[in-house]
């Protein structure tokens, strides 16, 4: 039992560490490219669907939040929001990239295609004039300050000689992750290119932490990524992996799942109704273990959207329920259709 817990702990550290450095980079890129999503996208529907798909494909909640804000300012249609929410996998996208990168990329491409089709059909057949209303100003964490000056020689010297506690803590965590990987303590069975990706990403994250101004470091990297996302991601990852591994090692659930796959598919879609990052991780882990087919992972990924829908729930409850209903129907159709194909 101790070895099982230790193995789960190591895997949780790998996944959480990868997510941690990736989320810091995405936060950094978001500020550096502030405003890019609002330029010249509302004049053509295909631009809106493409924008929604790109936003949804961005790992984490940031892209989905941005899609909601664009919708609330009438820059994209309800169909484009459907595209965004189908394409997004929330924080679990990072987990899937860490656990099975090739299949995660294929899944994302598939979600984008399905999302664009569903978005077009939504705008084609659902009249949105009664749904859309004057939205109040959004104050979600989309970082509206001026573009960050990422590298200043004077600030860089000060950051090195007089680092703040937050900077020291973030550097220590990244260095620890790199040392564990290079020393072979973690990721011993990972493919070489995955190890190199983590190392390169970690090194670039160090550059970011060393060079960004104190305001960016504290508000974006520390308060948002480290304090809000990382603890929750680690606990969900560790808890889910522990439960799944206990079930797989001490309870013979294979016959139960194998004989009731359609019920599992339905359950995966219903779980996706919850606007929360975490529950979807159960099905990600089951797929990684080879316990459920790709069709169930696809259905779960379509139905769930992490925290992405929470801003929409706050802004327009009618839009929230319509988008959720569409996602559920699409998830059931796509998941069941692919399941029949897999069984055939």
N, C-alpha and C positions, 0 to 999 in steps of 0.2 A: 504493500500500500504506500509506503514511504517513497519507493522508487517511482511509483505512478504519479504521486503528487509532485515530486521533484521534476519529472519529465514534463508535466503540465506547466509547472512554474517556468521552466526554461523556454518552452514553446510560447508561453504568454509574454515573456520578456522579449523574445524575438519579434513577435507580432506587434506588441505595443511599442517597442523601440522603432521598428520600421514605420509604424503609423506616426509616431512622434516626430521623427525627422521629416517625413513627407508633409505632414500638416504644417510644420513650420515653413517649409519651402512654399507651399501653396498660399499661406498667409502672406508671405513676403511678396510673391508674384501678384497677389490680389491688390496690394497697396501700390506696387510699381505700375500696374496697368489700370489704375482707377479710372472709371468712366468709359472703358472700351465697349462695354455691353450696350451703352445707351446711344451709340452713334449709328445712324442710318440703318435701323433694323425694323422700324415700324411701317415702312412704306410698302414692303412686299411680304406676303404671307410665308413664302418659302424661306425668307431670311429669318422670320420669327421662329419657324419650326427648327431651322438649323441652329439658331441661337439657343433655343430651348434644349436641343439635343446636346450641344456642346456644354452648356451649363450643367445639365444632368450628368454628363459623363465625367465631370470633375469630381474626384473622390472627396467625400465629406459633405457637409451640409451647406457650404458656402455657395455653390452653384445654384442649388435649389432655392435658397434664400433670395439670391439675386433675381431668379426667375419670378418669384412672387412680387418683388418690388417693381420689376418691369411691368408686370401685369397690373399692379395697383396704380401705376401711372399711365395705363392704357398704351404701353409701348409694345406689348405682345398680347396675343389673343388667349382665350381660355384653352383652345386647342394646343397652343404652344406650351401652356402650363402642363397640360396632360403629357405632352412630349417630354418635358423636363422631369416630371415625377416618375414616368415609366423608365426613363434613361438613368435616373439616379439610383444608387445603392447605398447612399449615406456613408457613414464611417465604415460600414462593412466592406466597401469597395477596397479600402486599404488592406483589410484582412484577407480578402480573396487574392489580391495581388501578392501578398506575402505567402499564402498557402498554396495556390495553384495559379501562377501568373499567366500562363498560356491560355488556359480555359477562362480566366477572368477577363482577359482582353477580348476573347471571342464572345463571351457573354455580353460585354459592354457594347460591342458592335451590333449584336443581335437586338439588344434593348433599344439602341438608337434607331434601328430600322423599324421595329415595332412601334416605338414611340412616335416617330414621324407619321406613320400610317394612321395610328390612332388619333393623333392630333389633327390631321387633315379631316378625318371622318367626323371628329367632334365639331369642328367649325362648319362642316358641310351640312350637318343634320341637326345641330342644336342651336337654337336662337339664343344669343347671349345678351341681347339688349336689356331684357328684364333682370338678368343676373348682375350685370355690371352696374356699379353705382359709383358715386364720388368717394374715393378712398381717402382716408385720413393719411397724413404724412407718416411714412414708415420710419422707424428708428431701430431697425435691426442692424446687427453688427456688420455693416458693409464698408466701414472705414472711409468716411468722406473727407478726411483731412487731405492736405496737399501731398503731392507725390514725395515719397521719402527719398532723401539723398542717401543712397546706400553705402557710399564710401567717401569718407573725408579723412585725409591723412592725420589731421590734428585730433579729430575725435578718435580715430583708430589708436593712436598713441595713448590717449587718455584712457580708452577702454582697456588697454593692456596693463597700464601702470596703476590705474585706480579703478578696477572693476567693481561694479555693484554686486550685492549678494545675488540678485536674480541672474546676472550674467555669469557669475562663478558657478552657480547651481546648474544652469543649462549647459555650460561647457563641460562640467563634470559628468553630467548624464550622457552627453554625446560621446565623450572620451571613453567612458566606461563601456558603452555599447560597442565602440570600435575595438577596444581591448579584448572584450569577450569574444568577438568574432575572429579577430586576428590570432588569438591564443587558442582557438578551437574549442572553447568552452560551450559556445552555442553555435547553431547552424552547421554542425559537423556533417550532416547528411545532405545539406543543401547543394544545389548545382553551383558550379563556379561562377557563372555569370550573375546569379542572384547574390552571391557573396560580394562580388565586385560592385554590383549596383548599390547594395547597402553601404559599402565602404565609401564609394564615391559620393553618395548622397549624404552620408555622415560628415565627410570632409567639407562638402559645400555648406552644410548646415553650420559647421564650426565657423566658416567664413562669414556667414550671415550673422551669427551671434556676436562675433568679434567686431563687426563693422557697423551694424545698424545703430542709430541713435538710441538713447535711453528710453525715450518716449515710446518708440516702436517696440523695443524689447519688452518693456513692462506691459503695455496695453495689449499688444498683439500676441507675442510669443509666450509671455508669462501668464497674464490674466486670462487670455482666451484659450491658447493651445494647452499649456501645462496645467493650469488650475481647473479649467472647465472640462476639457476633453480627455486628457490622459488618464486621470484616475478612473473615470467611468469606463473607458475603453479597456483598461487593464482588468478591472473587476469583472466586467461582462465576459471578457475573453477567458480569464482564469476560471470563473464559475462555470461557464458553458463547457469549456474543454474538460474540466474535472468531472462534471455530470455525465457528459457523453462518454468519456473514457471509463468511468465506473460502470456505466450501463453496458458498454461493449466488452469489458473484461469480466464482469461478475453477473451480468444478466444477458441471457440469450434473446436479444430483441430482433435479431435478423429475421426469423420466421414471422414474427408479428408484423414487422414493417413490410416484408416481402408480400405477405398475403393481404395487406390493406393499403397498398400504395395510393390508390385513388382517395382513400380517406385521409392519408397523410398529405396528399396534394391539396385537398380541400382545407385541411387544417392550416397548411402553410399560407394559403391565400387569406384565410380569415385572420391569422396572426398579423398579416400585413396591414390590416386595418389600423393597428395600434401605431400612432404617430411617434414612434420612439426608436432610437438606434439601440440594437441589442438583441431583441427576440429573433430577428432574421439570422443572427449568428448561429443559432441552433442548426438551421438547415444548411448553412455554409459548412459547418463542421461535419455534419452527417454526410454531405456530399464529398468532402475531402477524405473522409474515412471510407468512401465507397459504399455507403449504406443506402443512399437514395440516388435515383437517376438524375440526369441533368435537367429533365423536364420539370421536376419539382423545384429545383433551384431556380429555374427560369421563372416559374409561376410565382415563387416567393419574391424574387427580385422585382418583378413587375408590380406586384401588389404593395410592397413596402417602399417607403421613401425616407426612412430615418426621421429626423426632425424637420425635414423639408416642408411638410404641410402645416406645421404649427403656426407660422406667420399667416398663412392663408386662412386658417381657422379663426385667427384673431381679427383678420380684416374682412372676410366675407364667408360666412358659414354656408351659404347656399353654394358658392363656388367650391368650397372644401368638400361638401358631400357629393356634388356632381363629379368632381375629379376622382374622388375615392371610388365612387360607384363604377365609373368608366374603367378605372384601373383594375378593379376586381373582375369585371366582366372580361376584359382583355386577358388578364392573368389566367382565368379559368379556360378560356378558349385556346390560348397559346399553349398553356401547360398540358391540358388534356389532349390537344391535337398532337403535340410532340410526344407525349406518353404513348399514344396509340401507334405512332410511327416507330418508337423505340421497341415496343412490344411486337410489332409486325416484322 
